[in-house]
């Protein structure tokens, strides 16, 4: 067997270490993201009734971006302690209506020549 060039072996060794480091960083980022998501879900579970959580889950399936916006607002309400009891399905629907009102205010007009 031919001897391997020491420079080539060193390059391979450094590249392998770099790849392993990148994988470790990626795993840590994914774990941190999972922890953040579990904290979000715990907060939402604490402030929403079962029916409201079910509605939020359905919204998340249909419109994920919209659901994230709603979740952020709910979490903000919880963090500022503006929620005294659990939010019911009816209250969640009212929040949804308020959100849709603000989003539908944008108007597109066409000027024909």
Backbone as ProteinMPNN parsed JSONL, in Angstrom:
{"seq_chain_A": "XXXXXXXXXXXXXXXXXXXXXXXXXXXXXXXXXXXXXXXXXXXXXXXXXXXXXXXXXXXXXXXXXXXXXXXXXXXXXXXXXXXXXXXXXXXXXXXXXXXXXXXXXXXXXXXXX", "coords_chain_A": {"N_chain_A": [[0.824, -1.168, 0.0], [0.532, 2.201, -0.793], [2.098, 4.959, 0.778], [0.313, 7.554, 2.413], [0.099, 10.967, 1.588], [1.31, 13.306, 3.919], [0.337, 15.942, 4.086], [-2.099, 15.797, 2.717], [-3.462, 14.014, 4.365], [-3.645, 15.581, 6.672], [-5.241, 17.678, 5.717], [-7.6, 16.271, 5.183], [-8.218, 15.461, 7.757], [-8.668, 17.952, 9.018], [-10.854, 18.846, 7.511], [-12.775, 16.893, 8.125], [-13.067, 17.42, 10.864], [-14.143, 19.987, 10.68], [-16.6, 19.486, 9.401], [-17.833, 17.877, 11.333], [-18.018, 19.738, 13.402], [-19.77, 21.619, 12.256], [-22.065, 20.04, 12.067], [-22.569, 19.625, 14.774], [-23.134, 22.236, 15.633], [-25.434, 22.694, 14.143], [-27.147, 20.749, 15.227], [-27.348, 21.71, 17.844], [-28.652, 24.134, 17.36], [-31.083, 23.197, 16.361], [-32.037, 21.833, 18.614], [-32.314, 23.958, 20.387], [-34.319, 25.362, 19.051], [-36.404, 23.507, 19.267], [-36.772, 23.56, 22.044], [-37.636, 26.194, 22.42], [-40.031, 26.112, 20.985], [-41.427, 24.211, 22.508], [-41.692, 25.635, 24.894], [-43.31, 27.73, 23.981], [-45.627, 26.291, 23.337], [-46.307, 25.349, 25.876], [-46.946, 27.732, 27.197], [-49.137, 28.55, 25.638], [-50.841, 26.412, 26.139], [-51.394, 26.884, 28.771], [-52.907, 29.225, 28.703], [-55.052, 28.913, 27.008], [-58.248, 27.425, 26.408], [-59.291, 23.996, 25.863], [-60.888, 23.85, 23.532], [-60.24, 26.237, 22.261], [-57.52, 25.832, 21.784], [-57.717, 23.744, 20.002], [-58.989, 25.014, 17.858], [-56.968, 26.834, 17.186], [-55.016, 25.033, 16.367], [-56.239, 24.025, 14.072], [-56.274, 26.33, 12.526], [-53.577, 26.66, 12.233], [-52.954, 24.555, 10.56], [-54.28, 25.311, 8.222], [-53.504, 28.0, 7.68], [-50.485, 28.664, 8.277], [-48.714, 30.914, 8.714], [-50.423, 32.912, 9.583], [-51.374, 31.738, 11.904], [-49.061, 31.691, 13.453], [-48.657, 34.406, 13.858], [-50.93, 34.962, 15.386], [-50.43, 33.278, 17.593], [-48.129, 34.521, 18.593], [-49.209, 36.959, 19.434], [-50.951, 36.066, 21.424], [-49.14, 34.947, 23.24], [-47.734, 37.213, 23.917], [-49.748, 38.627, 25.222], [-50.035, 36.954, 27.431], [-47.508, 37.18, 28.622], [-47.436, 39.845, 29.359], [-49.239, 39.785, 31.282], [-51.959, 40.266, 30.776], [-53.975, 38.546, 30.585], [-56.387, 37.102, 32.434], [-58.031, 34.842, 32.976], [-58.369, 31.607, 31.39], [-58.335, 31.725, 27.849], [-61.222, 31.513, 26.014], [-62.906, 29.663, 23.376], [-64.701, 31.376, 22.099], [-63.652, 33.909, 22.773], [-61.215, 33.695, 21.468], [-62.095, 33.605, 18.845], [-63.07, 36.218, 18.637], [-60.659, 37.634, 18.828], [-59.53, 36.735, 16.476], [-61.263, 37.89, 14.601], [-60.677, 40.58, 15.023], [-58.045, 40.604, 14.171], [-58.347, 39.925, 11.459], [-59.749, 42.124, 10.555], [-57.854, 44.173, 10.678], [-56.039, 43.263, 8.826], [-57.453, 43.262, 6.449], [-57.812, 45.85, 5.742], [-56.163, 46.967, 3.878], [-56.144, 48.278, 0.613], [-56.619, 47.867, -2.828], [-56.511, 49.724, -5.693], [-57.436, 50.248, -9.047], [-56.507, 52.228, -11.702], [-57.868, 53.114, -14.593], [-56.944, 53.906, -17.874]], "CA_chain_A": [[0.0, 0.0, 0.0], [1.31, 3.426, -0.892], [1.937, 5.848, 1.925], [-0.506, 8.734, 2.132], [0.775, 12.243, 1.739], [0.951, 13.876, 5.22], [-0.476, 17.149, 3.889], [-3.437, 15.345, 2.35], [-4.055, 13.447, 5.581], [-3.964, 16.713, 7.551], [-6.404, 18.352, 5.117], [-8.78, 15.422, 5.424], [-8.498, 15.513, 9.184], [-9.274, 19.263, 9.302], [-12.175, 18.899, 6.875], [-13.662, 16.048, 8.925], [-13.351, 18.166, 12.096], [-15.028, 21.093, 10.315], [-17.933, 18.919, 9.139], [-18.391, 17.466, 12.623], [-18.354, 20.962, 14.134], [-20.981, 22.166, 11.637], [-23.189, 19.19, 12.466], [-22.83, 19.891, 16.18], [-23.787, 23.549, 15.701], [-26.787, 22.526, 13.602], [-27.928, 20.001, 16.213], [-27.626, 22.61, 18.954], [-29.669, 25.087, 16.911], [-32.358, 22.475, 16.286], [-32.464, 21.572, 19.982], [-32.767, 25.237, 20.925], [-35.601, 25.644, 18.405], [-37.394, 22.613, 19.885], [-37.045, 24.058, 23.39], [-38.443, 27.408, 22.279], [-41.371, 25.694, 20.568], [-42.101, 23.561, 23.634], [-42.069, 26.704, 25.811], [-44.464, 28.412, 23.375], [-46.799, 25.425, 23.483], [-46.668, 25.313, 27.294], [-47.625, 29.003, 27.49], [-50.448, 28.514, 24.989], [-51.67, 25.437, 26.854], [-51.803, 27.496, 30.029], [-53.835, 30.361, 28.57], [-56.165, 28.589, 26.11], [-59.066, 26.247, 26.707], [-59.087, 22.917, 24.895], [-61.546, 24.201, 22.277], [-59.465, 27.309, 21.634], [-56.281, 25.218, 21.264], [-58.106, 22.972, 18.82], [-59.214, 25.984, 16.785], [-55.652, 27.336, 16.807], [-54.355, 23.958, 15.614], [-56.856, 23.995, 12.746], [-55.785, 27.51, 11.803], [-52.169, 26.4, 11.924], [-52.933, 23.68, 9.393], [-54.754, 26.022, 7.036], [-52.718, 29.21, 7.444], [-49.421, 28.634, 9.297], [-48.193, 32.25, 9.026], [-51.478, 33.586, 10.337], [-51.406, 31.112, 13.223], [-47.879, 32.135, 14.193], [-48.945, 35.781, 14.278], [-51.905, 34.866, 16.469], [-49.732, 32.711, 18.748], [-47.257, 35.557, 19.144], [-50.041, 37.926, 20.152], [-51.443, 35.419, 22.642], [-48.01, 34.827, 24.16], [-47.458, 38.565, 24.399], [-50.786, 38.911, 26.218], [-49.725, 36.186, 28.64], [-46.295, 37.704, 29.247], [-47.742, 41.139, 29.97], [-50.259, 39.47, 32.302], [-53.248, 40.862, 30.423], [-54.924, 37.44, 30.53], [-56.661, 36.682, 33.813], [-58.502, 33.459, 32.891], [-58.053, 30.981, 30.11], [-59.049, 32.294, 26.712], [-62.171, 30.539, 25.477], [-63.029, 29.613, 21.922], [-65.379, 32.611, 21.668], [-62.703, 35.01, 22.873], [-60.238, 33.504, 20.399], [-62.755, 34.035, 17.603], [-63.081, 37.682, 18.634], [-59.302, 38.05, 18.475], [-59.362, 36.452, 15.046], [-61.989, 38.91, 13.851], [-59.901, 41.819, 15.109], [-56.872, 40.432, 13.317], [-58.734, 39.967, 10.051], [-60.13, 43.498, 10.229], [-56.649, 44.967, 10.43], [-55.374, 42.787, 7.622], [-58.276, 43.521, 5.26], [-57.925, 47.275, 5.495], [-55.391, 47.361, 2.709], [-57.025, 48.394, -0.528], [-55.948, 47.981, -4.118], [-57.361, 50.388, -6.665], [-56.924, 50.259, -10.395], [-56.886, 53.41, -12.467], [-57.883, 52.782, -16.018], [-56.66, 55.056, -18.741]], "C_chain_A": [[0.878, 1.245, 0.0], [1.039, 4.299, 0.325], [1.167, 7.091, 1.506], [0.309, 9.986, 2.403], [0.36, 12.87, 3.078], [0.094, 15.138, 5.109], [-1.92, 16.78, 3.583], [-4.159, 14.773, 3.571], [-4.464, 14.563, 6.543], [-5.181, 17.48, 7.037], [-7.676, 17.563, 5.365], [-9.208, 15.49, 6.881], [-9.178, 16.835, 9.553], [-10.675, 19.361, 8.727], [-13.191, 18.075, 7.664], [-14.044, 16.761, 10.222], [-14.311, 19.315, 11.816], [-16.452, 20.596, 10.095], [-18.595, 18.517, 10.456], [-18.813, 18.675, 13.447], [-19.636, 21.586, 13.577], [-22.206, 21.358, 12.026], [-23.571, 19.444, 13.919], [-23.564, 21.217, 16.356], [-25.23, 23.438, 15.216], [-27.675, 21.775, 14.598], [-28.29, 20.882, 17.404], [-28.703, 23.623, 18.585], [-31.038, 24.428, 16.852], [-32.906, 22.203, 17.685], [-32.987, 22.851, 20.628], [-34.134, 25.609, 20.342], [-36.709, 24.778, 19.001], [-37.762, 23.099, 21.287], [-37.927, 25.302, 23.346], [-39.873, 27.037, 21.917], [-42.119, 25.023, 21.719], [-42.512, 24.594, 24.688], [-43.288, 27.46, 25.298], [-45.725, 27.587, 23.589], [-47.255, 25.347, 24.94], [-47.415, 26.59, 27.686], [-49.028, 28.981, 26.899], [-51.382, 27.537, 25.695], [-52.185, 26.032, 28.161], [-52.842, 28.588, 29.882], [-55.038, 30.068, 27.68], [-56.947, 27.388, 26.625], [-58.8, 25.197, 25.628], [-59.685, 23.258, 23.529], [-60.755, 25.271, 21.526], [-58.157, 26.757, 21.062], [-56.567, 24.403, 20.007], [-58.328, 23.896, 17.62], [-57.873, 26.521, 16.275], [-54.883, 26.291, 15.992], [-54.924, 23.86, 14.202], [-56.387, 25.172, 11.894], [-54.342, 27.29, 11.359], [-52.031, 25.485, 10.71], [-53.297, 24.421, 8.117], [-53.863, 27.214, 6.675], [-51.617, 29.316, 8.503], [-48.893, 30.019, 9.68], [-49.168, 33.026, 9.901], [-51.52, 33.048, 11.766], [-50.218, 31.553, 14.067], [-48.073, 33.56, 14.699], [-49.902, 35.774, 15.473], [-51.25, 34.315, 17.737], [-48.841, 33.759, 19.407], [-48.054, 36.575, 19.941], [-50.553, 37.332, 21.462], [-50.332, 35.308, 23.691], [-47.661, 36.188, 24.749], [-48.488, 38.975, 25.456], [-50.48, 38.2, 27.535], [-48.516, 36.764, 29.369], [-46.526, 39.061, 29.906], [-48.843, 41.02, 31.017], [-51.594, 40.161, 32.039], [-54.327, 39.794, 30.296], [-55.148, 36.961, 31.957], [-57.121, 35.222, 33.857], [-58.05, 32.87, 31.567], [-58.919, 31.601, 29.015], [-59.93, 31.217, 26.115], [-62.182, 30.597, 23.95], [-63.687, 30.885, 21.392], [-64.435, 33.811, 21.715], [-61.635, 34.922, 21.779], [-60.827, 33.933, 19.061], [-62.814, 35.554, 17.509], [-61.705, 38.238, 18.277], [-59.039, 37.837, 16.987], [-60.069, 37.498, 14.195], [-61.243, 40.232, 13.883], [-58.676, 41.75, 14.216], [-57.235, 40.543, 11.85], [-59.173, 41.363, 9.641], [-58.901, 44.321, 9.897], [-55.951, 44.522, 9.157], [-56.158, 43.143, 6.362], [-58.402, 45.007, 4.943], [-57.141, 47.724, 4.275], [-56.277, 47.274, 1.477], [-56.195, 48.529, -1.792], [-56.933, 48.643, -5.079], [-56.659, 50.42, -8.005], [-57.401, 51.517, -11.086], [-56.775, 53.049, -13.937], [-57.676, 54.047, -16.835], [-57.442, 54.987, -20.003]], "O_chain_A": [[1.866, 1.31, 0.731], [-0.081, 4.371, 0.831], [1.34, 7.611, 0.404], [1.107, 10.039, 3.339], [-0.836, 12.96, 3.352], [-0.777, 15.373, 5.947], [-2.851, 17.378, 4.124], [-5.345, 15.034, 3.771], [-5.526, 14.486, 7.162], [-6.046, 17.883, 7.815], [-8.71, 18.131, 5.718], [-10.396, 15.566, 7.197], [-10.148, 16.844, 10.311], [-11.581, 19.893, 9.37], [-14.33, 18.501, 7.852], [-15.201, 16.717, 10.639], [-15.198, 19.591, 12.624], [-17.405, 21.223, 10.555], [-19.777, 18.785, 10.669], [-19.847, 18.644, 14.115], [-20.492, 22.032, 14.342], [-23.268, 21.923, 12.287], [-24.754, 19.475, 14.259], [-24.508, 21.308, 17.141], [-26.138, 24.021, 15.809], [-28.836, 22.138, 14.785], [-29.407, 20.81, 17.915], [-29.569, 23.937, 19.401], [-32.039, 25.027, 17.247], [-34.109, 22.329, 17.915], [-33.993, 22.825, 21.337], [-35.003, 26.11, 21.057], [-37.823, 25.254, 19.217], [-38.93, 23.054, 21.674], [-38.854, 25.441, 24.144], [-40.821, 27.586, 22.479], [-43.318, 25.243, 21.887], [-43.563, 24.45, 25.311], [-44.189, 27.795, 26.067], [-46.766, 28.118, 23.975], [-48.454, 25.286, 25.211], [-48.401, 26.534, 28.42], [-49.996, 29.345, 27.567], [-52.576, 27.804, 25.834], [-53.29, 25.713, 28.601], [-53.587, 28.862, 30.823], [-55.955, 30.885, 27.6], [-56.382, 26.459, 27.202], [-58.163, 25.48, 24.613], [-59.073, 22.991, 22.494], [-60.621, 25.212, 20.304], [-57.732, 27.165, 19.981], [-55.766, 24.374, 19.073], [-57.903, 23.591, 16.506], [-57.672, 26.646, 15.067], [-54.182, 26.633, 15.04], [-54.182, 23.639, 13.245], [-56.135, 25.027, 10.698], [-53.943, 27.68, 10.262], [-51.095, 25.629, 9.924], [-52.703, 24.194, 7.063], [-53.515, 27.409, 5.51], [-51.801, 29.987, 9.518], [-48.648, 30.273, 10.859], [-48.768, 33.71, 10.844], [-51.682, 33.81, 12.719], [-50.359, 31.767, 15.271], [-47.7, 33.883, 15.827], [-49.697, 36.498, 16.447], [-51.487, 34.826, 18.832], [-48.803, 33.87, 20.633], [-47.62, 37.007, 21.009], [-50.585, 38.014, 22.487], [-50.559, 35.546, 24.877], [-47.334, 36.301, 25.93], [-48.142, 39.594, 26.462], [-50.645, 38.77, 28.614], [-48.505, 36.83, 30.598], [-45.879, 39.386, 30.902], [-49.314, 42.017, 31.564], [-52.274, 40.589, 32.972], [-55.466, 40.099, 29.941], [-54.225, 36.474, 32.611], [-56.647, 34.45, 34.691], [-57.435, 33.543, 30.74], [-60.079, 31.949, 29.236], [-59.455, 30.141, 25.752], [-61.556, 31.458, 23.332], [-63.28, 31.412, 20.357], [-64.424, 34.632, 20.798], [-61.205, 35.939, 21.234], [-60.143, 34.548, 18.243], [-62.631, 36.119, 16.43], [-61.597, 39.199, 17.515], [-58.404, 38.663, 16.33], [-59.531, 37.942, 13.181], [-61.183, 40.932, 12.872], [-58.314, 42.737, 13.575], [-56.52, 41.18, 11.077], [-58.986, 41.75, 8.487], [-58.909, 45.087, 8.933], [-55.331, 45.34, 8.478], [-55.557, 43.309, 5.301], [-59.046, 45.373, 3.96], [-57.442, 48.77, 3.7], [-57.053, 46.333, 1.312], [-55.183, 49.231, -1.81], [-58.055, 48.169, -5.253], [-55.443, 50.597, -8.084], [-58.591, 51.831, -11.051], [-55.699, 52.721, -14.437], [-58.186, 55.116, -16.5], [-57.326, 55.873, -20.85]]}, "name": "protein", "num_of_chains": 1, "seq": "XXXXXXXXXXXXXXXXXXXXXXXXXXXXXXXXXXXXXXXXXXXXXXXXXXXXXXXXXXXXXXXXXXXXXXXXXXXXXXXXXXXXXXXXXXXXXXXXXXXXXXXXXXXXXXXXX"}
